[in-house]
Amino acid sequence: MDAASVAGVILGYLGAGFSDVVKLATKDAYAAVKARLITLLDGKTKAVDALEELEKNPDSKLHRDIFEMELKGASIQDFSPLEPLIEKLIEVLKKQQNITQESSQFLNSSEVINIGVQGNQTILGAQNNYFGSPEKKSKGDS
């Protein structure tokens, strides 16, 4: 792993525009990557400052370019301590993506179950709501 790869992961993560839920779920994994990177930078404050500015302005091309330039200029010889942490961050992001997709599928084709009580009888009613496109409907959907 080299400076460009590490910069690419961090730039990709910060610039992806994740929802607050995804940011919360990945916060610890990203914090671990950042902490190890700062340790590897060992006092090279320009690169650390550039990372902090990038976090404040992740959509800024200028801040993205400065961070990448400063990280490459820091002349870190060995990025291998970051590899397992970056892999963990990517794993958490993929897991979060799967959860988001499953939630989306549930919301697009949900079954609402209504339970009511009349006297001593329980009444159970189900309503199938399909919100997807017509071509995705199964035979049983109307």
Secondary structure, DSSP 8 states (H G I E B T S, - for coil): --HHHHHHHHHHHHHS---HHHHHHHHHHHHHHHHHHHHHHTT-HHHHHHHHHHHH-TT-HHHHHHHHHHHHHT--S--GGGHHHHHHHHHHHHHHHHHHHHHHHHHHEEEEEEEEEETTEEEEEEEEEE-S-GGG--TT--
